[in-house]
Structures are given as C-alpha cells and as structure tokens.
Amino acid sequence: MSHYVVELIVWTLIAYFIGCLIGWLLKAMFGSKPVAAPAPAPVERAEMPAAAPVKPFAEPEPAPAPEPMPMARMERPKGISEARGGKPDDLQRISGIGPKNEKILHTLGFFHFDQIAAWGAGEVAWVDDHLKFNGRIGREKWVEQATLLAAGELDEFRRLYGSGGSKHPQGQSQPGERTRRS
C-alpha cells in the first residue's frame, strides 16, 4: 500500500515541474515586455517666501503626581462557625448578595446582618478583595443595608433600598419579620 503513496507523490511532483516549465516557456514566448513609463515633465516651482524661524518646542512641566489614596488596612472580619440558633439571616435581602455570594459568606463565617453591619473599612476591604468585587460592597452599601436590617428598620430599608435583593414585592415583609416604626 505504501508504494502507491510514494508513486502518487512522484507523479504529482513530475506534473508540477512540467507545469512550471510550460508556464515559463509560454511567458517567454507570448509575455508582454515591460513598457517604460514616460519621464515626468519638469514642474516649475515658484519661489516661496522665507519661513519664520522655528522656536524650539518647550516641554510642559509634568503635572504633580496625585497623592495616593489612603488604603484601609485590610483585616479579615471575625466570623462564627455556625449560625446563631441554627438559623442564618436571609443575606439575599441585601441588594448585591445572591445565592452564590450568600453561600460564600456562610463559608467565611458570616450568617447574620449584625455581623455585616459591624464591618469597618478594613473588613470591607478584605471581603471585597477576597471576593474580587473591586469596590462593589461599598457601591452597593452592604454595611448600611445590613445595619438597617439588623436594627429591624424595615420601613426605612424599604424607603431607601426598595425590596433590596429580596424577591418579595416592595410593600410586603417576609414571614416572621417585625416592622419597627420610629
């Protein structure tokens, strides 16, 4: 079988070289000769007035470097091993926390609104960096939302954040919730 492959390759190469030879002969016999382009006519040029001297380019002074933002020292917030009373708060009520983020927060030891409400700038920076959120926790105001939910200020929470991340309609509370009026 392999002798057929070798024979096919040899015949293909022979056909290629014969084709090249025929192409070269046809071009030599019937090919057009290059035509010389006529020389361009000389262009008359008018005298230009002398240009004003060019001033050297002055480099602008570099702008002062912006002062670096003071970075909060990142500290891992203290978590707990399991939810108090065996029942965690529904962290998905906070806008920006979905089922996946809630599970991650649980694995980090955060089960309750008061834990998130107690986060300072360093803890927020640590969680934000750990979850690769690029400032999302601050933009979505997780700590402020958790503070209102932990304090039971549901009317104020609804006024500021609507239903938050909750799937419940804006005016309804979840089962077992208390609404506190100031």
N, C-alpha and C positions, 0 to 999 in steps of 0.2 A: 504494500500500500504506500509506503514512504517513497518508493521510486516514482510513483505517479506525481507526488507533490514536487519532487525535485525536477521532474520533466516539465511540469506546468510552470515552475519558476523560470527554467531555462528558456522555454518558448516565449514567455512574457517578456523577458529581457531582450531576446532577439527581436521581437516585434517592436519594442520601444526604440532600440537603436536604429532599426530600419526606418521607423517613422521620423526620427531625428534627422537622419541622412537625407531623406526625401524632402523634408521641410527646408533644410539648408540649401539643397540644390534648387528648389523652386524659388526661394527668396533671392538666390544669386542670379537666377535667370530672369525672373519677372519682377523682382522687387523694385520699388521706386528708389531713385537716387535722392539723397537729401538736397533740397533746394536752398541755395544761400539766400539769406534774407538781405534785402537792400539795406545799405548803410543809412542810418538815420540822418536826416537833414540837420545841419547845424542850427542851433537855436540862438537867436540874438538875445542877449541879456542886457537889460537896462541897468544903469549904474544905480546902486542902492545907496541911500544916504548913510553916512557913518552912524553906527548904533551907539547909543549912550553907554558909558562904561557900566559894567555889571557890578553891583555891590555884592560882596561876599555874603553868603547865607549865614545868618546868625541863628544858632541853635537855641530853641526856647529852653528856659530853665525847667528842670524836671519838677513836676508837682510834688509837694511833700507827701511822703508815704502815709496812708491812713493809719491811725492808731489802731492796733489790734483790739478786737472786742475782748473784754474780759471773759474768759472761759470759766464757766462754773465747774468747780471740781466735781468730777463725776463720782458719785457714790452709789453703790448698789443699795436700793431700798430694802429694808428688813421685811422679809416675807414670813409667812407662817406655813406650817407643814400641811394643814388641812383647814377647811372652812370651819368657822366657829359654829357650834350647834349642828355641824354636819350639813348645813345648807348655805351655799355661797349666794351672794347677791347676784342679780342678773346684770352683769357688767355690760351687756349689749345695750342696755338703756343709754349708755354714754355714746354720743354720736362719734363714730370713728372706730368703735370696737365691734367687730363682727364675731362670728362663731370661732374662726381660726385664731384671732387675736385673744379672745377670751380664754381659749384653751392654753395658749402660750402664757398668758398672765397667770393662769392657775398653776402651770408648771413652775413658774417663777415664785409662787407663793402669795399671789395677790387674789383674794377671793371677795373682798368687801370694798364698798365705796369709801369707807373711812380710811382704808389703807392708801388708796389713791389720793384722797383728799389731803393726806399728811405728807405727800411728796413735796420736797423742796426743789430748788433749781438743780441741784446736783443729782438728785434721784431721777428727776425728769430727764436730764441729760443722759444718765446711764441707761434708762429704759429705752429712750429714743435711739441711742446709739446701738443698744443690744438688738432692737427690733428693726434697725436700719430704716427709720422713718423720716430722717432728715428734717426734724422740727415739727413733724405732724402733731405730736402730742400737745405742744404749745399752741399751734394754729387752731386745733380743734377744741382747745380748752378743756382737756380731760379733767384736770385738777379742779377747775371751777365747777364743772358739771357734777363731779363726784362729791364735792363739798355740799352742793345743794341737795343731792340725792341722799347723802348720809345724814343731813340735818332734817330730812323729811319735808323740805321746802318744795313740794311738788308743784304748787301753783306758780311759784317764781321760776322753777325749772322749765315748766311748760311755756311760760311767758317768754323766756329768753331763748330756749332751745327747741321749742315745739315738743314733739314726742321723743326727741333725741334719736338714738339709734333703735328705739323700740318700734315694733311693727304694729303697736296698738294705735288707734286713732288718737288725735291730739287731745281730745277732751276726756278720754277715759283713763282711769287708773288701772293698774294691773291688780289681779286678785290679791287681797291681803295688804294692800297699800293704805297708808293713812295720809290724808292731806292735812297739812298744818297751815293755818292762816295766821298771819302776823297781826 
